[in-house]
Amino acid sequence: MPEILDRLTTALILKLALIGYLGYAVLLWVFQRPLMYHGTRLEAPPADARPTDAEGIELEASGGPNEAWWFRPEGDEPAPAVIVAHGNAELISDNVSFARALRDLGVGVLLVEYPGFGSAKGEPSRASIGEAFTLAYDRLTARPEVDSERIVGLGRSLGAGAITDLAVARPVRALVLQSAFSSIGSMVLRGYWMPPFLVKDDFDNVANLRAWDGPVLVFHGTQDRVVPIGHGERLAAVRDGVRLVRLECGHNDCAWSGAAVMEELRDFLIRTEILPRAD
């Protein structure tokens, strides 16, 4: 009798654990987009938030109007341009200083907002973000001051997924990834014990870098606890042409506009012939 009771107790515990895990997985599946797209809960910037040195560009997306801010390069000749995809807890208004630092390298900079973030309409998803960035790319490359052969995609954290998706969809000369994950599926499996097949928006940077063969510069903080540096190492190991730069920082405290990062970026853009070599 005691053995039977022990077996019944074990079976009951296993059933309760399974029910509990299934309930947990269902909750994650239902609420994964609010968790993933934290920026939808941020207060929209005021209508006059766009700085005077940036031009506003309205993007007519299927979910409603979206926006981008264009920081025009100096000079009269067509110049290279960088399309920036920010992190999941940011807005384009948080990246003005970064855009100016990039522009000082000699490139134009386009900050693209995600659907549902800030004043942009719609709901964020991999599909809607992809639509926003392809619309932004097409508008950018049609501008006379932009050299469409020298477009760089730059993505931070969540934005790395958006920008590698863009590289697969449109011609991009080079990529810069900051604090990037290998894939959302691997993140949720290790961090939340959630099977990757339940992920609605499985941005997959590893798969995209295998499908796209251009040069890639990866920055990653050695102390990153949100997206551990192992993700950056996995991206660098995907193929030749992907270079990893380790930074002494975490996930949200890296000095992206600082001299060290900008110097690495300048050297990368020169090596890839996006910027001319100094005389």
N, C-alpha and C positions, 0 to 999 in steps of 0.2 A: 504493500500500500504506500509506504513512504516514497518508493521509487516512482510510482505512478503519479503521486502528487508533485514530485520534483519535475517530472516531465511535463505535466500540465502547467505548472508554474512557469517553466522555461518557455513553453509554447505561447503562453499568454503574454509574457514579457516581450517575446519576439514579435508577436502580432501587434502589441501596443506600440513598440518601437517602429514597426513598419507603417502603421497608421499615422504616427507622429511625423515620420519623415515625409510621407506622402502629403500630409497637410502642410508641412514646411515647404515642400517643393511647389505645391499649388500656390501658396502665398507668394513665393518668389516669382513664379511665372506671371501671376496677376500684376504684381507691383514692380516688376523689373525695370520698366521704362521710367517711372518716377524716380527710382533709385539711380538709374543710369544717367538720366538727363537732369541733373540737379539744377542746372541753370534755368529751368522753367519756373523755379520757385524764387529766383532772384528778382528784385524790384527792377522794373524797366527803367532805363536812364531817361532823363527829361528830354523833351523834344529838341532842345538846343544843345544836347550833349556832344554832337559831332563837332570836332575841332575845325577851326577855320582853314587849316591847311589840308583838309580832307574833303573830297567830293563824295556826296551821297549818291548811290546807285540803287534804284529800286528793281528788284527781281520779281517778275510775275510768275510765281510758282503755283502749282495746282492747289495747294492748301491755303493760298492767300499771299499777299505781298510780303516779300522778304527784303532785307537790306544788306548792302555792303558799303564799306568806306574805302575810297581809293586815295592813296597817298602818291601823288604824281612824282615821277623821277625828275631830277634836274636835267637841263640840257634840251637841245632841239632834235637830236637824233633818236630814233627808236631805241628803247632801253629794255633790258631784262626786267621781269616782274616776278614777285613772289606772292603766291596765294596762301593765306594763313588760315588754318583751322585750329581754333583754340580748344582748351580743355572743357570738361563737362560742367565745371562750376565757375565758368567765366562768361563774360559777354564781350563783344567786340570793343566796347568802351573801356574795358580793362586792359586793352592791348595797344593803346595809342603810343606809349613810350617805346614799346618794343617795335612798333611799325616805324617810328622815326629813326630808331637805331639801325634798323634794316635799310631804310632809305638812305642813310648816310653812307652805306656801302656802295651806293650807285645803282640801286634798283628801285622800281616802283613796288608798292605794297598794296595788296587788296585784302582787307579783313572782311570775311564773310560770316554773317550770323546764321545760326541754326534755326530752323523752323520752331516756333514756340518759345524762343529765347528773346529776352528784351522786348522790343516792339514788333518783332517778326511774328507773323501769323502762322497758323498751322500747328501740327503736332510733330515732334521729332521722332524719327525712325531712320533706319539705315537707308531706306528708299527715299524719304523726303529730304534727308541731308544730301544724299547723292544728287538729287534733282537740283537742289540749291547750288551746289558747287559746280555742276556742269553748266547751269545757266550763268553763273558768275564767270566761269572760264570763257564761255563763248562771248560774253560781253567784253571781257578783258582783252582777249586776243583780237577783237575787232577795232580796238582803239589805235589811232595812228601813232601815238607816242610809245607803243609797246611793240617789242620785237617778239613775235609769236613763236619764234624758234628758240627762245631763251626763257621759258617759263619754268619756275621752280615751285614745287609744292612743299609747304612746311606745316607739319601737324604736331600738336602737343597733346599727349595722353589720348583721350578719346579722339581728338582731332587727327591723330596719326591714322586711325582707321578711315576717316573721311578722306584724307589726302591720298592714301594708297589706293582707295577705291577710284578716286579721280584719275590717278596715273594709269590705271587699267582702262578707263573709259575715254580719256583724252590724251593727246601728245604732251608729255611733260619731260623736260630735259634732265632734271635731277630732283631728288627728294631729300628733305631734312626732317628727321623724326626726333622728337623730344619726349623723354619719359614714356616711351611707347610700349604697349603690350604686344605679346606675340599673337594672341587672339582673345576675344572676349570669352570664347568657350573655355580656353585654358584657365582664364582668370576665375570664372565662376566654379569650375571644377575644383580648383585648389583652394579658393577662398571661401566658397559657400557650399561645397559638396553638391553642386547642382549639375546634372548631366548636361553636356553641351547641346544636345539635341533639343533641349527646352528653351534655349536662348532665342529670342525673337530677332535680335539684331546682332548677329555674330560677325562683327568686323574681324577680318582675318588678315593681319599684316604679313604673316609668314606666307600664306597662299598668294597674296598680291605681289610680294617681292619675288616669288618664283615665277609669276606670270609676266612681270615687268623687269626689264634687264638693264635699266639705267643706273647711274651712280647714286649711292645713298650714304648720307652722313647721319649717324645715330648718336644722340647725346643721352646719357642716363646717369642719374645720381646713384652713387654707391650706397647711400643710406636710405634709399627709397623704400618705404614700407607699404605704400599703396600699390605700386607696380614694381616689385623687386627687380634688381638689376639682371637677374637671370633671364628676364624677358628680353632685355637689350642684347644680352649675349646670344640668345637664341636667334634673334634677328640678324646679328652680325655673322652667324654661322650658316645662314641660309644659302649664301653663294658668294662668289668673288664680287668685288665692287661695293660691298657694304662695310663701312668703317665705323667702329664704335669708339666714342670718346667718353671716358669716365669722368664724372664731375663729383667733387666732394660736397654733396648736398643731398636732400631728400627728394620728395615729390613736388612740394609746393614752395620750396625756398631756394630754388636755383636762380642764379643771377643771369637770366636769359638776355638781358640788355647789357650785361657787363662786358668789359674789354676782352676777357678770355674767350667767351663764347663768340663774340663778334669777330675776333681774330681768326678763330677756327673756321667760322663761316666764310670770311673773306678768302682764306686760303683755299677752301673747298670750291668756292665759286670761280676762283682763278684756275685751279687745276682742271675743272670741268669746262673751261673756256666760256663760262657764262659772263664773267668779268674779264676785261683785258689785264694783262700783266703790266705792272708799273714799269715805266721807262727807267 
